[in-house]
Amino acid sequence: MKHQKENLESWKDLIDAWTVSGQSQTAFCKQKNIKLDLFGYYKKKFQSPKKEVVAKKQPSSGFSQVAVPKSANPVTTLQMTFPCGIVLSGIQPNNLMTVSLLMEVMK
């Protein structure tokens, strides 16, 4: 068991030496007479694990889910431009009656 721990420490030292060497893995392994695939195995073993965010898979309905953030002040892009140059903007469902009356007056 002690031999295995020493072996791991040796690999850790080799990987640290490669990190500061500035060499490619291939060049470093050739210089040290190390098998490249074995070096890659231990390098991966000593890398810090990365946290991955895994989304829960839901059955596909053929549609993509879209999240639209709610805004306290929604921007209205609906507007009317009359031939005389007057622009009426801010048209929303709650003021359609007023818009209708204004259009009648402007005829």
N, C-alpha and C positions, 0 to 999 in steps of 0.2 A: 504494500500500500504506500509506503514511504517513497518507493521508486516512482510510482505514478505521480505523486505530488511534485517531486523534483522534476519529472518530465514536463508537467504542465507549466511549472515555473520557467523552465528552459524555453519552452515555446513562447511564453509570454514575453520573456526577455528578447527573443528573436523578433517578435512582432513589433515590440517597442523600438528595437534597433532599426528595423525596416522603416517605421514611421518617420524617424528623424533622418534617415539616410538620404531621402530625396530620390531614391532609385525606384524604378518600376519593380513590381513583384517578380517579374521574369528575371531581370538583371540581378536582383538581390539573391534570388534562389540559385541562380547559376553560380554566383560568386561564393555562396555558402554551401554549394552542393546539396541543395534541399529539393525534394520533389515539389513542384509547383502546386499540385492538387492537394498534397498534405499541408502545405503552408496555407492554402486557401481554407482548408477545413478548420485549422486552429485559429486563423484570423477571424473567421466567422464565429467561432466558439467564444472568443474574447470580446467581440463587439457587444456594446450595450444593446439590450433588446429595445426595439422601437415599438412604441404603442401604436396600434392600428385601430382606427375607428371602423367598426364593421356595422354596416347598415343592415337592419333586419330585412330579409327578402320577403316581399309580399307577392302574391300571385299576380301575374301581369294581366292587366285589363286591356292593354293596347294603348292606354293613355298615360301621359306623364303627369305627375303631381306638380302643381305650381303653387308656391306660397307667395301671396301678395301682402306686403306689409300694410297694416292699417295706418292711415295718416289722420292726424287731428284736423288738418286743413287740406282736404283733397283738392287737387288741381283740376279745374274744369277746362277742357280744351274745345268744347262745343261753342261755336259762335256763328253769327249770321252777318254777312256783309251785304248791305243794300246798294242798289245802283247809284244812289246819291252819295255814297261814300260812308254812310253811317255804319258803324260796326257795333253789333249787339253781342256781348259776350257774357259768360257766366250763366248760361242756360242750363238749368237743372230740372229734374222732375218736379220739384216743389214750387217752381215759378213758371210753369208752362202756361198757366192761365194769364199771367201778366204779360208774357211774351206774345201770346195770341192777341191780347187787347192792343198792345203796342203796334203789332203788325197791321191791325185793322185801321188804327189812327194814321199810320204812315202811307196807306194806299193812295 
